[in-house]
Amino acid sequence: MRALCFWRILATVSVTAGEVTRDYSHAIVGCWLGSRKFEIYHADGTWGVKRTEDAPEDVSGRRWHVRGNKLIITQPGDHGLETAVLTIISLTDHKMVLEVSGYKEELTRYSADCQNET
């Protein structure tokens, strides 16, 4: 019985020790430039888009949160608000790589006001 308990504890510790989780919810906050637009993630869970540095930010109905390595975004769509789940492949101080349906997008961090690349 003791041997069974020992192996159960050892297996649990081994699995837990191998899991490295990162809190992406703080690291994602800021302005990012993708292939077609700026994406701005705010600490209050809203996010917006800008077509250029000088364009107004559109945040209408947009919300975001992170669960594990998944970025869950809500945005206006053709039939009201739509939700998408993107996988965070990597996130550094300067680059973020997201994947959805096999498509990867690399974004570059910009300054908080979206005026300068950092």
VMD Tcl script that draws the C-alpha trace (Angstrom):
set ca {
  {0.00 0.00 0.00}
  {2.82 2.40 0.85}
  {4.51 1.65 -2.47}
  {1.28 2.46 -4.34}
  {0.90 5.78 -2.48}
  {4.55 6.63 -3.15}
  {4.19 6.00 -6.91}
  {0.97 8.01 -7.06}
  {2.69 10.97 -5.36}
  {5.77 10.59 -7.59}
  {3.62 10.53 -10.74}
  {1.71 13.62 -9.63}
  {4.91 15.52 -8.83}
  {6.49 14.51 -12.16}
  {3.54 15.75 -14.20}
  {3.24 18.97 -12.20}
  {6.97 19.68 -12.38}
  {6.90 19.37 -16.18}
  {4.15 21.92 -16.60}
  {5.39 25.47 -16.97}
  {2.60 27.98 -17.07}
  {3.04 31.65 -17.82}
  {0.60 34.40 -17.04}
  {0.22 35.96 -20.49}
  {-2.52 38.33 -19.33}
  {-0.02 40.94 -18.13}
  {2.51 40.48 -20.93}
  {-0.04 40.97 -23.71}
  {-1.16 44.44 -22.55}
  {-0.03 47.11 -25.00}
  {0.02 48.01 -28.67}
  {0.97 45.39 -31.28}
  {1.39 45.72 -35.07}
  {0.15 42.80 -37.12}
  {0.14 42.31 -40.88}
  {-2.74 44.76 -41.50}
  {-3.46 46.76 -38.37}
  {-2.54 47.73 -34.85}
  {-4.11 45.71 -32.04}
  {-4.23 47.37 -28.62}
  {-4.87 45.18 -25.56}
  {-5.91 47.14 -22.46}
  {-5.48 45.96 -18.85}
  {-9.25 46.29 -18.26}
  {-9.98 43.45 -20.73}
  {-10.96 45.63 -23.68}
  {-9.04 45.71 -26.93}
  {-9.12 47.84 -30.01}
  {-7.84 48.15 -33.54}
  {-6.27 51.01 -35.46}
  {-5.58 50.98 -39.21}
  {-2.72 53.50 -38.88}
  {-0.83 55.20 -36.07}
  {-2.99 58.32 -36.41}
  {-6.35 56.59 -36.83}
  {-8.83 56.50 -33.93}
  {-8.95 53.29 -31.94}
  {-12.09 51.20 -32.44}
  {-12.95 49.24 -29.27}
  {-16.67 48.74 -29.93}
  {-17.73 45.46 -28.30}
  {-14.20 44.11 -28.16}
  {-13.13 42.13 -25.05}
  {-10.24 39.77 -24.36}
  {-8.95 37.40 -21.71}
  {-6.36 34.67 -21.45}
  {-6.90 31.10 -20.27}
  {-3.64 29.16 -20.19}
  {-2.04 29.67 -23.60}
  {-5.33 30.65 -25.25}
  {-6.23 34.24 -26.11}
  {-10.02 34.51 -26.21}
  {-11.27 37.58 -28.05}
  {-14.77 38.90 -28.65}
  {-15.31 41.24 -31.57}
  {-18.08 42.56 -33.81}
  {-18.93 40.21 -36.66}
  {-21.51 39.86 -39.41}
  {-24.11 38.48 -36.99}
  {-23.40 40.39 -33.78}
  {-20.49 39.67 -31.45}
  {-18.27 36.73 -32.30}
  {-15.73 34.93 -30.12}
  {-12.44 33.50 -31.37}
  {-9.87 31.39 -29.55}
  {-6.26 31.94 -30.61}
  {-3.31 29.91 -29.38}
  {-0.37 31.91 -28.04}
  {2.63 30.21 -29.64}
  {5.15 32.65 -28.19}
  {5.12 35.99 -26.41}
  {8.21 38.06 -25.63}
  {8.67 41.72 -24.82}
  {8.88 42.49 -28.54}
  {7.10 39.72 -30.48}
  {3.86 37.77 -30.17}
  {2.95 34.79 -32.36}
  {-0.69 33.70 -32.44}
  {-2.25 30.75 -34.25}
  {-5.82 30.03 -35.28}
  {-6.92 27.24 -37.63}
  {-3.32 26.55 -38.71}
  {-2.64 30.20 -39.61}
  {0.11 31.94 -37.64}
  {0.39 35.69 -37.26}
  {3.43 37.49 -35.87}
  {2.87 40.84 -34.17}
  {5.51 43.38 -33.14}
  {5.13 45.45 -29.97}
  {4.74 49.20 -30.41}
  {4.75 51.96 -27.82}
  {1.70 52.35 -25.59}
  {0.32 55.13 -27.81}
  {1.02 53.10 -31.01}
  {3.35 55.82 -32.32}
  {6.76 54.10 -32.22}
  {8.09 50.57 -32.58}
  {9.83 49.46 -29.37}
}
mol new
graphics top color blue
foreach p $ca { graphics top sphere $p radius 0.5 }
foreach p [lrange $ca 0 end-1] q [lrange $ca 1 end] { graphics top cylinder $p $q radius 0.2 }
display resetview
